Amino acid sequence: MKRKTDLQVFAFILVLTSLLTASQPVLGATALSKGSKGSEVRRLQERLTELGFEPGKADGVYGNATYLAVLLFQSRNGLDMDGAAGNATLNLLYSENAQGKVRDDLGEKPYVTQDGLPLLVNLNQPFPDGYIYYDLVVMNQYCDQSIVKIKYDNMLAEKEAVDALLSMLQAAKQDGIRNWQISAACRTVTEQKRLMNSRVNSYVKNGMSKKKAQSAARQTVAEPGCSEHHLGTCFDITVPGVSFAGTKQHKWLLEHCWDYGFILRYAEDKTKITGFTAEAWHYRYVGREHALAMKEQNLCLEEYVEMMRQR
């Protein structure tokens, strides 16, 4: 009887041990985030370097460069993009299944559908699960600051869209239109949640009920998972310290953005269709062919996609 009891106790200990260790990262690593220091961070940096994510010098300090490298790794491997090296990220990072930055099988760009149309993201068609970014760049490192100011460090966007943006703003510069700023680009679902919560809290502090604050916030901030900014092909183009609507920069874009593959995504006469109030500063890269067709027929993206799919 005692032997049977001992076996049961031993089996219970084995099960308990497996449950406790299952949630721990492999190789004895611990969860890491911005501000972490030490040998575990150094090992993290070395592994990210092996996979091509360029975290900078392996100095054992989890700074901005490491944060961005982790973010890109998470994007490439279909993980929640929060820039922190938690258990799920570390387990995959140190496994044989970790996908590196460079790959030969990228296939179709994720921001384009299989039928060649711009991917639609709005209140009725959320950002797709498992979305893998194609070729993100860090804008303040990649962009010529003499052409455009990047308002915040570590802003990400798809390289194809950034290249088109720089070509467009360089042309504007040649026309004497300068003083451009990018105030927003790629925004993860996690970041969108923080933005939404911040906007709701600001309304509550001004005396609104929580319910009314949430309703008011939805007028100017997309629900997490329903923002085009998740795609990495949208930019909030502004002028530092100035309301953008009606500026010479705004007028230049309305005339020329289409030639560079951009559309004004949320126009005043399309709010009932897009579900968003007009945003003079929000431009989406869709490619020159689509942009010119939409301009010629005065179509917003929802109308254009529907029309093209009916053909």
C-alpha positions in Angstrom: 0.0 0.0 0.0 2.9 2.3 0.9 4.6 1.6 -2.4 1.4 2.5 -4.3 1.1 5.8 -2.4 4.8 6.6 -3.1 4.2 6.0 -6.8 1.2 8.3 -6.8 3.1 11.0 -5.0 6.0 10.7 -7.5 3.6 10.9 -10.4 2.0 14.0 -8.9 5.4 15.6 -8.5 6.3 14.8 -12.2 3.0 16.4 -13.4 3.5 19.5 -11.2 7.1 19.9 -12.4 6.1 19.6 -16.1 3.4 22.2 -15.6 5.7 24.6 -13.9 8.5 24.3 -16.5 6.2 24.3 -19.5 5.7 28.0 -19.1 9.4 28.8 -18.7 11.6 29.7 -21.7 14.1 27.2 -22.9 17.8 27.4 -22.0 17.0 28.9 -18.6 16.2 32.3 -20.1 13.9 34.7 -18.2 11.4 37.2 -19.5 13.1 40.4 -20.6 12.0 43.9 -21.6 13.3 47.5 -22.0 15.7 48.3 -19.2 16.8 44.7 -18.5 20.5 44.1 -18.3 22.9 41.2 -18.0 24.0 38.0 -19.6 20.5 36.9 -20.6 20.1 40.1 -22.6 23.5 39.6 -24.2 22.5 36.1 -25.2 19.2 37.5 -26.6 21.1 40.0 -28.7 23.5 37.4 -30.0 20.6 35.2 -31.1 18.8 38.1 -32.8 22.0 38.9 -34.6 22.2 35.3 -35.8 18.7 35.6 -37.2 19.5 38.9 -39.0 17.5 41.3 -36.8 20.4 43.7 -36.1 19.9 44.5 -32.4 23.2 46.4 -32.3 26.2 45.6 -30.1 25.7 42.6 -27.8 26.3 44.8 -24.7 23.8 43.2 -22.4 21.6 46.3 -22.2 18.0 46.0 -23.5 17.7 49.4 -25.2 15.9 50.8 -28.2 17.8 48.8 -30.7 17.1 45.5 -29.0 13.5 46.5 -28.5 13.1 47.1 -32.3 14.9 43.8 -33.1 12.5 41.9 -30.9 9.6 43.7 -32.4 10.7 42.7 -35.9 11.3 39.1 -34.8 7.8 39.0 -33.4 6.4 40.3 -36.6 8.3 37.8 -38.7 7.2 34.9 -36.5 3.5 35.8 -36.0 3.8 36.7 -32.4 2.1 39.5 -30.5 4.2 42.6 -31.3 4.9 44.3 -28.0 8.7 44.5 -28.2 9.2 42.5 -24.9 10.9 39.2 -24.8 8.4 37.2 -22.8 8.1 33.5 -22.6 6.4 32.9 -26.0 9.0 35.0 -27.8 12.0 33.5 -26.0 10.8 29.9 -26.5 10.5 30.5 -30.3 13.6 32.6 -30.6 15.8 29.9 -29.2 14.1 27.1 -31.1 14.9 25.5 -34.5 11.6 27.0 -35.8 12.6 30.6 -35.4 12.3 32.5 -38.7 15.1 34.9 -39.6 14.7 38.4 -41.1 15.7 37.4 -44.6 13.7 34.7 -46.4 13.3 33.6 -50.0 9.6 32.7 -49.7 8.0 36.0 -48.9 5.5 35.5 -51.6 2.7 38.0 -51.9 3.0 41.2 -49.9 0.6 41.0 -47.0 -0.9 44.4 -47.6 -2.1 43.3 -51.0 -4.9 40.6 -51.4 -4.5 37.6 -53.6 -6.5 39.3 -56.3 -4.0 42.2 -56.4 -6.2 44.8 -54.5 -5.2 46.8 -51.5 -6.0 45.0 -48.3 -9.1 46.6 -46.7 -9.0 47.2 -42.9 -11.9 49.0 -41.3 -14.5 48.7 -38.6 -16.2 45.8 -40.5 -13.1 44.1 -41.7 -10.5 43.8 -38.9 -6.8 43.4 -39.3 -6.2 39.7 -40.2 -4.9 37.3 -37.6 -1.4 36.0 -38.3 -0.4 39.0 -40.4 3.3 38.9 -41.1 5.0 42.2 -42.1 7.0 42.1 -45.4 10.0 44.5 -45.0 9.7 46.9 -42.1 12.2 49.8 -41.7 12.9 52.1 -38.8 11.9 55.5 -40.3 14.1 57.8 -38.3 17.1 55.7 -39.3 16.0 55.1 -42.9 14.6 58.5 -44.0 16.5 61.6 -45.1 15.7 64.1 -42.4 16.3 67.0 -44.8 13.2 65.8 -46.7 10.9 64.8 -43.8 11.0 65.0 -40.0 10.1 61.8 -38.2 8.3 62.9 -35.0 9.0 59.9 -32.8 11.9 57.5 -32.6 11.5 53.9 -33.6 8.5 54.4 -35.9 8.2 51.5 -38.3 6.7 51.2 -41.8 6.9 49.0 -44.9 9.9 49.9 -47.0 8.0 50.0 -50.3 5.6 52.6 -48.8 8.4 54.6 -47.2 10.3 54.7 -50.5 7.2 56.1 -52.3 6.7 58.6 -49.5 10.3 59.9 -49.8 9.9 60.2 -53.6 6.7 62.1 -53.1 8.1 64.5 -50.5 11.3 65.0 -52.5 9.1 66.1 -55.5 7.3 68.5 -53.1 10.6 69.9 -52.0 11.6 70.6 -55.6 8.3 72.4 -55.9 9.3 74.6 -52.9 7.0 72.8 -50.5 8.9 71.8 -47.4 8.5 71.3 -43.6 7.0 67.9 -43.7 6.5 65.7 -40.6 5.4 62.1 -40.1 3.4 61.9 -36.9 2.3 58.2 -37.1 3.1 55.2 -39.2 2.9 51.5 -38.3 1.1 50.9 -35.1 0.7 47.5 -33.5 -2.6 46.3 -32.0 -1.0 46.7 -28.5 -0.1 50.3 -29.3 -3.6 51.0 -30.6 -5.1 49.7 -27.3 -2.9 52.1 -25.4 -3.9 55.0 -27.7 -7.6 54.1 -27.3 -7.3 53.8 -23.5 -5.5 57.1 -23.3 -8.1 58.9 -25.4 -10.9 57.4 -23.3 -9.2 58.4 -20.0 -8.7 62.0 -21.2 -12.5 62.3 -21.9 -13.3 60.8 -18.5 -11.0 63.3 -16.8 -13.0 66.0 -18.5 -16.2 64.8 -17.0 -17.6 62.3 -19.4 -19.0 59.0 -18.3 -17.0 55.9 -19.3 -19.6 54.9 -21.9 -19.8 58.3 -23.5 -16.0 58.6 -23.4 -15.6 55.3 -25.3 -18.2 56.5 -27.9 -16.4 59.8 -28.3 -13.0 58.2 -28.7 -14.2 55.9 -31.5 -14.9 59.0 -33.6 -11.2 59.8 -34.0 -9.4 56.6 -32.9 -10.0 53.2 -34.5 -10.8 50.2 -32.4 -7.7 48.1 -31.8 -7.6 45.6 -34.7 -9.5 47.9 -37.0 -6.9 50.6 -37.7 -5.2 50.9 -41.1 -2.0 51.8 -39.2 -1.6 48.2 -38.4 -0.7 47.5 -42.0 2.5 49.6 -42.0 1.5 51.4 -45.3 -0.2 54.4 -43.8 1.2 57.7 -42.6 -0.1 60.7 -40.7 1.6 63.5 -42.7 1.6 66.8 -40.8 3.4 70.1 -40.4 5.1 70.6 -37.0 3.0 72.8 -34.7 0.3 73.6 -37.3 -3.2 72.3 -38.0 -2.6 70.5 -41.3 -5.9 71.1 -43.1 -5.7 74.0 -45.5 -1.9 74.3 -45.4 0.1 74.5 -48.6 1.4 71.0 -47.8 -2.1 69.7 -47.6 -3.1 71.3 -50.9 0.0 69.9 -52.6 -0.8 66.4 -51.5 -4.4 66.6 -52.6 -3.1 67.4 -56.1 -0.1 65.1 -56.3 -0.3 62.2 -53.9 -2.0 60.0 -56.4 1.0 60.1 -58.8 3.1 58.4 -56.1 0.6 55.7 -55.2 -1.1 57.4 -52.2 -4.7 58.1 -51.5 -6.4 60.5 -49.0 -8.0 57.7 -47.0 -10.7 59.5 -45.1 -12.3 62.3 -47.2 -15.1 64.5 -46.0 -17.6 63.3 -48.6 -17.0 59.6 -47.7 -17.4 59.5 -44.0 -20.6 57.4 -44.1 -18.8 54.8 -46.2 -15.5 54.7 -44.4 -17.0 55.0 -40.9 -14.4 57.6 -39.9 -14.5 61.3 -39.7 -12.4 63.2 -42.3 -8.6 63.2 -41.7 -6.7 65.6 -43.9 -3.4 64.1 -42.7 -4.0 60.3 -43.2 -2.6 58.9 -46.4 -2.5 55.3 -47.5 -0.1 53.8 -50.0 -1.9 51.5 -52.5 0.3 51.8 -55.6 0.1 54.2 -58.4 -2.4 52.3 -60.6 -5.0 51.9 -57.9 -4.5 55.5 -56.6 -5.0 57.1 -60.0 -8.1 54.9 -60.7 -9.6 56.0 -57.4 -8.9 59.6 -58.1 -10.4 59.5 -61.6 -13.6 58.0 -60.3 -13.8 59.7 -56.9 -13.9 56.5 -55.0 -12.8 55.7 -51.5 -11.1 52.4 -50.9 -14.3 50.6 -49.8 -16.0 51.6 -53.0 -13.0 50.8 -55.2 -12.5 47.3 -53.8 -16.2 46.5 -54.1 -16.3 47.8 -57.7 -13.2 45.8 -58.7 -14.5 42.6 -57.3 -17.8 42.9 -59.2 -16.0 43.0 -62.5 
